[in-house]
Amino acid sequence: MDTSLAAGANYLKLRPGLPRLLQLLNGHEFHELTTAVIYLKEFELGLDICSRLIGFIEKHSQLNASDPTQRKTLVALWRWTLFFLDRADKWDDYVKTAEAVGRREDLVETDCERWINESTYRHYKELLRRGGASRPLRAYQEEMVSEAERAEERRTLPDGSWAARIPPRTRHMLDNWAARDRLRIILKKISRKVAGKSVRHLRHRQVFEMTDEEYMRRQQWLRMWRLYCRNARQEPATKNAI
């Protein structure tokens, strides 16, 4: 197993305090861990790590669901859970988890303030009129156009065009075009499987489909990548660092 994965698993066994754990999950260490999980296609391990972390945080006596940092971390972990279920081709589990997450009122997030220029709005409007875009892209374009049209504040730009302000808003983590479209795709895969049609071409490649040589090459690439990242941050490399 790659050293970053082993270090991540060992870290869980230490059961650190909640503040330290939140610091880890919002830092570069967790980014390196998830990158290793994805690149090595260790999706089952990723699910196990997320499950342990969620269980630890949600049962911790210091948990404060109203705290933005803690809520943001939980949302991120549940999003990672759905991501790994998707990559592991656990379609039924994905749907069940998405339904359970959808019923939770605490898993919300606040968008950042955004501005949509008139040129962007008209460009997306024209693309929607022409059609032909993939469903995910069309869903994104429709949301951008709708938000620009509903905007209550507009600012005139030097060239005479306008920019619409999209204020920050709090909404459920699954209340966005990307989450809805991914669920639609997975439900479509399930329907195809139930109908007895082939779904082999719809599955993601898994770790057991890699040769030992390929796995070792990927491990070596990850070591070089982590070294590059640490040099960029000017941090000393440690043997068991995640």
CORKAGI-V152397 format. One record per backbone hydrogen bond with DSSP energy under -1.0 kcal/mol. NH is the residue of the N-H (numbers start at 0). CO is the residue of the C=O. E is the energy in kcal/mol with one decimal. If there is no record, write none. Layout:
BEGIN
nh=NH co=CO e=E
nh=NH co=CO e=E
END
This chain:
BEGIN
nh=5 co=1 e=-2.3
nh=6 co=2 e=-2.7
nh=7 co=3 e=-1.8
nh=8 co=4 e=-2.3
nh=9 co=5 e=-2.5
nh=10 co=6 e=-2.2
nh=11 co=7 e=-1.4
nh=12 co=8 e=-1.1
nh=14 co=11 e=-1.1
nh=20 co=16 e=-2.3
nh=21 co=17 e=-2.8
nh=22 co=18 e=-1.9
nh=23 co=19 e=-2.1
nh=24 co=20 e=-2.6
nh=25 co=21 e=-1.3
nh=26 co=23 e=-1.6
nh=29 co=23 e=-1.1
nh=30 co=26 e=-1.0
nh=31 co=27 e=-2.3
nh=32 co=28 e=-2.0
nh=33 co=29 e=-2.7
nh=34 co=30 e=-2.1
nh=35 co=31 e=-2.1
nh=36 co=32 e=-2.3
nh=37 co=33 e=-2.4
nh=38 co=34 e=-2.7
nh=39 co=35 e=-2.3
nh=41 co=36 e=-2.2
nh=42 co=40 e=-1.3
nh=45 co=41 e=-2.1
nh=46 co=42 e=-2.2
nh=47 co=43 e=-2.1
nh=48 co=44 e=-2.6
nh=49 co=45 e=-2.3
nh=50 co=46 e=-2.5
nh=51 co=47 e=-2.2
nh=52 co=48 e=-2.5
nh=53 co=49 e=-2.9
nh=54 co=50 e=-2.4
nh=55 co=51 e=-2.4
nh=56 co=52 e=-2.6
nh=57 co=53 e=-2.8
nh=58 co=54 e=-1.2
nh=59 co=56 e=-1.0
nh=62 co=59 e=-1.5
nh=66 co=63 e=-2.2
nh=70 co=66 e=-2.7
nh=71 co=67 e=-2.5
nh=72 co=68 e=-2.0
nh=73 co=69 e=-2.2
nh=74 co=70 e=-2.5
nh=75 co=71 e=-2.2
nh=76 co=72 e=-2.3
nh=77 co=73 e=-2.5
nh=78 co=74 e=-2.2
nh=79 co=75 e=-2.4
nh=80 co=76 e=-2.2
nh=81 co=77 e=-2.1
nh=82 co=78 e=-2.1
nh=83 co=79 e=-2.8
nh=84 co=80 e=-2.3
nh=85 co=81 e=-2.2
nh=86 co=82 e=-2.5
nh=87 co=83 e=-2.2
nh=88 co=85 e=-1.4
nh=89 co=84 e=-2.5
nh=90 co=88 e=-1.3
nh=93 co=89 e=-2.2
nh=94 co=90 e=-2.2
nh=95 co=91 e=-2.3
nh=96 co=92 e=-2.7
nh=97 co=93 e=-2.8
nh=98 co=94 e=-2.3
nh=99 co=95 e=-2.2
nh=100 co=96 e=-2.9
nh=101 co=97 e=-2.3
nh=103 co=100 e=-1.4
nh=107 co=105 e=-1.9
nh=108 co=170 e=-2.7
nh=110 co=168 e=-2.6
nh=113 co=165 e=-2.4
nh=115 co=163 e=-2.5
nh=117 co=161 e=-2.5
nh=120 co=116 e=-2.4
nh=121 co=117 e=-2.9
nh=122 co=118 e=-2.0
nh=123 co=119 e=-2.6
nh=124 co=120 e=-2.3
nh=125 co=121 e=-2.1
nh=126 co=122 e=-2.2
nh=127 co=123 e=-2.4
nh=128 co=124 e=-1.7
nh=129 co=125 e=-2.2
nh=130 co=126 e=-2.2
nh=137 co=133 e=-2.8
nh=138 co=134 e=-2.5
nh=139 co=135 e=-1.9
nh=140 co=136 e=-2.5
nh=141 co=137 e=-2.7
nh=142 co=138 e=-1.9
nh=143 co=139 e=-2.2
nh=144 co=140 e=-2.5
nh=145 co=141 e=-2.4
nh=146 co=142 e=-2.4
nh=147 co=143 e=-2.1
nh=148 co=144 e=-2.1
nh=149 co=145 e=-1.6
nh=154 co=162 e=-2.7
nh=156 co=160 e=-3.4
nh=159 co=156 e=-2.5
nh=162 co=154 e=-2.0
nh=163 co=115 e=-2.8
nh=164 co=152 e=-2.7
nh=165 co=113 e=-3.9
nh=170 co=108 e=-2.4
nh=172 co=106 e=-2.3
nh=174 co=171 e=-2.0
nh=175 co=173 e=-1.6
nh=179 co=175 e=-2.1
nh=180 co=176 e=-2.3
nh=181 co=177 e=-2.2
nh=182 co=178 e=-2.0
nh=183 co=179 e=-1.9
nh=184 co=180 e=-2.2
nh=185 co=181 e=-2.2
nh=186 co=182 e=-2.5
nh=187 co=183 e=-1.8
nh=188 co=184 e=-1.9
nh=189 co=185 e=-2.3
nh=190 co=186 e=-2.3
nh=191 co=187 e=-2.0
nh=192 co=188 e=-2.3
nh=193 co=189 e=-2.8
nh=194 co=190 e=-1.8
nh=195 co=192 e=-1.6
nh=196 co=191 e=-2.2
nh=201 co=198 e=-1.7
nh=202 co=199 e=-1.2
nh=206 co=40 e=-1.0
nh=208 co=205 e=-1.6
nh=209 co=206 e=-1.7
nh=214 co=210 e=-2.3
nh=215 co=211 e=-2.3
nh=216 co=212 e=-2.1
nh=217 co=213 e=-2.3
nh=218 co=214 e=-2.2
nh=219 co=215 e=-2.3
nh=220 co=216 e=-2.2
nh=221 co=217 e=-2.2
nh=222 co=218 e=-2.1
nh=223 co=219 e=-2.1
nh=224 co=220 e=-2.6
nh=225 co=221 e=-2.8
nh=226 co=222 e=-2.1
nh=227 co=223 e=-2.3
nh=228 co=224 e=-2.4
nh=229 co=225 e=-2.6
nh=230 co=226 e=-2.4
nh=231 co=227 e=-2.2
nh=232 co=228 e=-1.7
nh=234 co=229 e=-2.8
nh=240 co=237 e=-1.1
END
